[in-house]
Amino acid sequence: MGFEDCIVFFLAKFMFLESSLRLKSQRAVNLGKGEQFTSEFDKLNPLHYVPVLVDGDVVISDSYAILLYLEEKYHQRPLLPVEPQLRALNLQAASIVSSNMQPLHMLSVLRYIEERVGPEEKQLWAKFHIQKGFGALEKLLTGSAGKYATGDEVYMADVFLAPQIAVATKRFNIDMSEFPTLRKIYDSCEALPEFQASLPERQPDAPPELIG
């Protein structure tokens, strides 16, 4: 399970869609073994990225688009607030993570950098872009944050932020003390049963190194 899978699974758990999404359309794709390059997966997403959501005849292969689709189709638990400014803040925060942070530390990008420059530069690259994104998010959300990113309810910004912070701290050793607002948001998300259930190490296909 990749970073973006965690986002979608967290959302599914939070919106109570596990039975309709996880059981019908979630299937593990082992990126380390290159399963994203199979002909079967190519039909779903020619870019060979995860996640891909299959909902009947609908196939969506971008996490941001997936969340917007689910937000509009399933109304059990809206993840965008009604107030326009808060909606915009949620969309902006989600976009910063999905467009300006996560793509820059994808497995394929880091492998490319390691092959051409070296493993040390790979880590420096990832940390630089993650910290830059967190710096922007810290400034963006300081005035709106309550228990979560834009108040005391979980919204789309939190669904993107929580997995990103988990990856940043566990994989890249980012010190979140530099970003107290984000740290507080993450602590609140971390306590949610839905977040705990979405952790990569708690999935049936988790590799031994994650579980250990």
N, C-alpha and C positions, 0 to 999 in steps of 0.2 A: 504494500500500500504506500503510495507516494504522498507528498505534502498536500496536493490538491484533492486526492481521495479523502484525506482527513477532513478537509473543509466540507466536502459534500456529505460525508457520512455524519459529521457533527450536525450539519443542518438537518439531515433526514431524521436523526435521533431527536433533535430538538422539536421538529415540526410533527413528530409522531407518525413518520412515514416509513418506518422500518419495514413493516409488512409489505407495503406496496413497492418500495424501492430496493431495499437490501436483499430481500428474498427473491425477487423476480429479476433484478437486473444488475446486481453487484457481482462482479467476478474479478478475482485477483489477476493482475498482470505483473509478472516478474520482470522489472526493468533491468535488473542485473543480468538476467539470462537472455535479454533481448526479445522477450515475447511481444513487445510492442511493434516489432517489425514483421510479424507473421502476416500472411496474406489475409487471414481472417480479420485481424485487427486493422489492417490497411483499409478494408472496406468501411470500417467505422470512422477512422480518422487517418487520412493520408499523411498528416504531420507526425503521426506516431507518438502523440502525447496522451497522458492520462490527466484527468478522468474522462470517461465517456458515459453519458447517461442514455440508456435505451428505455423509452417509455412508450410502449406500443410501437407505432410506426415512426415515432419521433426519435431522432438520434442527434444528440448535442455533445460536442467534444471540447468545450471550454468551460472552466469552472465558473467564471463570471456569468456567462450566458446560461449555464445550468441553474445557478441560483436565481436569476431573474425569471427564468421559465417556471421554476418551482414556486417562486413567490406569487406569480400570477395565476398559476393553475390550482395550487393547494392553499386553502385559506384557513387551515386549522390554527396557524400561528404566524401572522405577518412578521416579516423581518425588516420591513421598511416602515418607519413611523409616518403618521399623517402630516405632521408639521413640515412644510417645505424645506426649511433650513436644516432640520435634523435629517431629513431624507438625503439632502445634498451632502451633508457631512458623512453619512454612512456610505454613500456611493463613492465619494472621494477617497475615503479611507480604504475601502475595498479595492478601488482602482490602484491606489499606491502599492498595495501588497501584490495584487495580481499582475500589474503591468510594469512596475518599476523595481520590484524586489525579487519576487519568486523566479521570474525567468532568468535572472542573472546568477542564480545559484542552482539551476537545474543540473541534474546528473550529467547530461550530455554537454552542457557548457563547461562544467568543471573538469570533465575528462579532456575536453579539447584544450583547455588552458594547461592542464597538467602535462599533456603530451608535448606541447610546444614550448612551455616555459619551465614547468616543474611543479611538484606538489606544494612547496612553500608558497609560491605565487598564487596557486589555486586558493589556498586558505585566506591569503591577504585580500584577494579579489572579492571573495564571498563576504568577508567581514566588512570590508569598506562599503559595499553596496547595501548590506543589511543595516549597518549603523547609520548610513545616510538616510535610508527610508525611515528608520525608527526616529531619527531626529526630526524629520518632517512630521511624522505622525504625532510625536510628543507635543509639538507646537500646535498642530491642528486640533487636538482633542483635549488639551489642558482645560480650556474654558467650558467644555460641554460634558466632560466625564463625570459620572457619579460612581455607582458601583460598577457600571460597565461603560462602554465608550461614549455613549450619548445619553446617559441617564441611568436609571435603575432597572431598565429592561434590556434583555439581550436583543440586539439587532444585527444587521448584516456586517457592520464594521467588526463586531466581536467574533463573528463566525470566521472572518478572514484573519483577524489579528491573533486569535488564540493558537491556531496551528503554526503560524509564522513565528511567534515567540517561542513556542515549544521547540521548533526546528533550530532556531537561532541559538538557544541556550544549550540544547543537548548535543547538537551536531557541530556547532561553530564556536561554542563557549563564549557567547556574547554576554557581557556584564550588564544586566538590566537595571542595576542601581543608577546608571546614567539616565534612565528613562523612567522616573518614578510614576508618572501617570500610566504608562503602558504596563508597568509592573503591577500596579494596583488592579488594572483591568484584567490582566492575566490571572492574578490570584483569585479573582471572582469567578472567572471562567473555569479555572482549574478545579474549583469545588463542585461544579455542575456534574451530575451523573452522566449527562449526555456527552460532555467532554471526556470524561474518564472512559466511557464506552468506545469513543472514537480513536483513542490512542493507538498508534501502529502496533505497539507491542502486545496489545490486547486482541488483535485480530487473529482468526484461525490460521491465516497464511503467514504469520509473522516469522521471520527467520530467527534462528537460535541466538544470533548476536544481539538482536533487539530484546529478546526475552531475558537474556542473561544480564 
